[in-house]
């Protein structure tokens, strides 16, 4: 056999593995809804935000107006913003008639050994404890995410069906030339590295999550030692998925409706996002 024959055979073998031996990642679609539970647990959303005045209003309005039968409250962790993020957040809550369900917490200075986002999440959880709030579920979500009206209902139903963490890869913006060129590839390769079917399979060690939208049992956070257990992780969402799956099943799926408002107008913007998060 020539070198080209070996190369061709190896390439063919790789494609066969990707098609049939990698959890069918390329066929992943929106999961069917879980059955409605008999009871709806309380949810507190923790939203870390640094200079997110442009998006925070839409994001909070979508959270505070959820069609959810249980209680929903929101803690915004303002991570040293200088653009009026907190003011826009208060205005959005008042416009939604839900000012009493929003708490705004200024993040303290970042301690050594922590990554910034994880410290902000820990600050939000600390506020839950300080206020003696008693939600069974915690939603970690980004300040640029707009949640469709029944998102919390669907995520909570999946949790109550028997998982400790339910996460969604939200619909990313793909309007600029750079976004249309690279965002689908980013999602494709994420699914190839972390096949969603394997993540949902309790018998497999593969674990992961998508940081823009993660609903987790509060008890599972306590069990893993809290956010401090992963405080130095760069890929924080997948680290959280691993820590939670060590003690119970998790779920990751795609969303066609909950979406990110974040814009990536140029190739460099997408490159910086990938370097920062993956």
N, C-alpha and C positions, 0 to 999 in steps of 0.2 A: 504493500500500500504506500502511496505517495504521501507526502506531508499534507497535501491538500485533501486527500481522502480522509486522513485522520482528523483534520480540522473540521471537515464537513460532517463526519460521523459524530464528533464531539458536540458540534453545534446542534445537530439533530437530536441527540440525547438530552441536551439541556432543554430544548423546546418541548420534548415529550414530558420531561419532569415538570416543567412549568404548567403544561396543559393538564396533566393528570395526577401529579403528585404534590401539588402545592395548595391543597385545600380549595381548589376551584376559585381562587381569588379573583380571576378575571370575569367571573359570572356573578359577582356579588351585587345584590340589589337591595332595595328597601325591605326590611323585615316585615312580615305580617304582624298586625297588632296582637299584643297579649290580651288575654281575657280581663275584663274589669274585675278588680278585687272587691271583696265584701266591705272593706274599709279603706279609707284614703288617708295615709299618714301625712303629718305636717312636714312642710318643706321650708328650709331657709336657704336662699341663694346667697353665695359669697362671690362678689364681683370685684376683682382687683382692677384698678384703673390708674393709669398715669397719663395725664394730658389726653384724655379721651372726650373732650367737650363736643367734638364733632359727631360722635356716635352715641354717647351715653344716653341721650334722651330717648332715641328710638329703642335702644336695647332695654332700658328700664320700663318703658311703657309696655313693651311686649311681655315682660315678666309680670308686672303688676296687674295686667289685665288678662291673665291666663284663665281659661275655662277649666278650673280645677276644683273639685268638690271639697278638698281639704284646705287647711290654712297655708298661706304662702307669705313669707316675709323676705326682705332683701337687706343684706349688709353690703354696702359699697365701701371698699377699702381704698381710700384716696392716697395713692403712693407718691406724695410730694408733687402733686400737679401744680402747674403755674398758669393754666389756661382757663380756669373757671369750671373745671369738671364737676366739682361739688355743687356749684350753683345751678348748672344745667340739670344735674340729677334731682335736686330739690324741685325745680320747676316741673320736671317731667312727672314726678310723683304727685305733686299738687294737681297737675292737669288731669292725671288719671284718677283723682279722688282717693289716693292711697298714701298720702304723706305719712300716716301713722304706721305704715308697714315698711318704711324705708329708714334704715339707720346708716349714718355716714361716719366712718371711723378713719382718722388720720393715721397712716402707718408710721410707726417709730423707725428710727434709723436702722439700716440693714446690719445685722450682726455678722461677725466673721463666721464663715463656713456655710452660709445660706445663699441660695440663689434668690433673686429679687421676687419673682412671681410666687415661689413657695413661701417666702416670708410674708407676703401680702395675704396669702391664703391662711397661713397660721394666725395672722392678726385677726382675720375675720372669724376664725373658729374660737379664738380667745374671747372675742366679743360675745359670741353665742354663750359661752360659759359665764362671762361677767353678768350678762343680763338674765341668767337662769332661764334662758329659752330652752324649750324641750322638743325641738323637731327630731323626728326619727330619721329624716333624710336630709342630706346636704347637697345642694347643687353648686358645683364649681363651674363658672361660665365666664367668658371674656366680655369685655365692655363693648365690643363691636358686633356682638351676636344678636340677631333679631329672631326671637322664638315664635314659631307659629302657634296659634291660639290653643291647641291641645297638646303641646309638646310635653308639659309636665305631667299631664294625665297619662300620656302614652309611656313615658319613662317610668313613672311610678307603678303603672300596671306591670311593666316588665320586671321591676324590682320585686314586687309582691308575688310574681310568678315563680320566684326562686333564685334570684341572683343578688349579689352584694353591691355590684356596680353596673350601671347601665350608661353607656357612652354613645355619642353620635359624632360621626364625621359630618360636620355641617356642610352645606352647599357653599363652596368658595366662589368668590366673584371671578368671572371670566369674560371681561368685556374689552379690555385693552388688548393690543396685539400680543404683548408679552404674556398676559394672563391666558389668552386662548392657546398660546404656544406651549406654556410650561405648567399651568395649574393642573390640567388633566394628567399630565405625566407625573407630577408630584403625588397626586392621589393614587395613581396606578402603582407607582413604586412603593408607596406606603403600604398598600394592600398586599403587594408581593412580599415585602419584608415581614409584615404582620398579617397573615391571612385571617380575615375576620372569623371564618368558620372555625379555625383552630383556637382563636381567642375564646370563642363561645363554648368550646369543647372542654368540659372539666377534666377529661382524661389527658389532655395535652398541656405541656408546660408553657406554651406560647401565651404571652399576655401582652396587653396593650390597651390604650385608650386614646381618645382625641380630646385634647385639653380645652377646646372651646365649649364643650357641653358634656359634663360628667355628673351623674346623679349617683350618690353613694350612701349606703347605710352608715349612720353615725356610729353604730356599734362596730362596724368593720374598720372605721378609722381608729377607734380606740384600740381594737385588737392588734392593729399593725404598729401601734405606738405613736399615732398621730402623724401630722405632716413632718414633724421633726425627724422621723425615721428615714425620710428621703430628702432631707433639707439641702443637700449639696448636688442633687441630680440636675443635669442640664435638660435631658429629655424627660421632663417632670411627669407628663401624662402617662407615658409608658411605664415609668418607675412606679407610679401610683397603681396602675393596672397590675403589675407584678406583685406588689405588696399586698393588694387586696386578694388576688387570686391565690396567694399562698394559703389563705384561710377559707376561701369559698369561691363559687362560680361568678364569672363576670360576663358582660355582653358588650359588643361593639357593633354598630351598624351604620348605615348611610342614611342621611336625611335628604329628602328632595324639597323640603319646605323651610326648615330652620336654616338661616343663612348668615354668612359673614358679610359685613359692610366694608371690610378692609380693602383698600385699593392697592394694586401693585402695577403702577403705570409703566414701569421700565424693567428690563431684565435684571438690573442691579437690585431693584427692590425685592424681587422674588429670591434672588441669591442671598440677600441679607436675611430674609425670613427663614430660608432653609438652614443657613448657618446658625441662626439664633435658636431654632426649635428642633432641628434634626441632625 
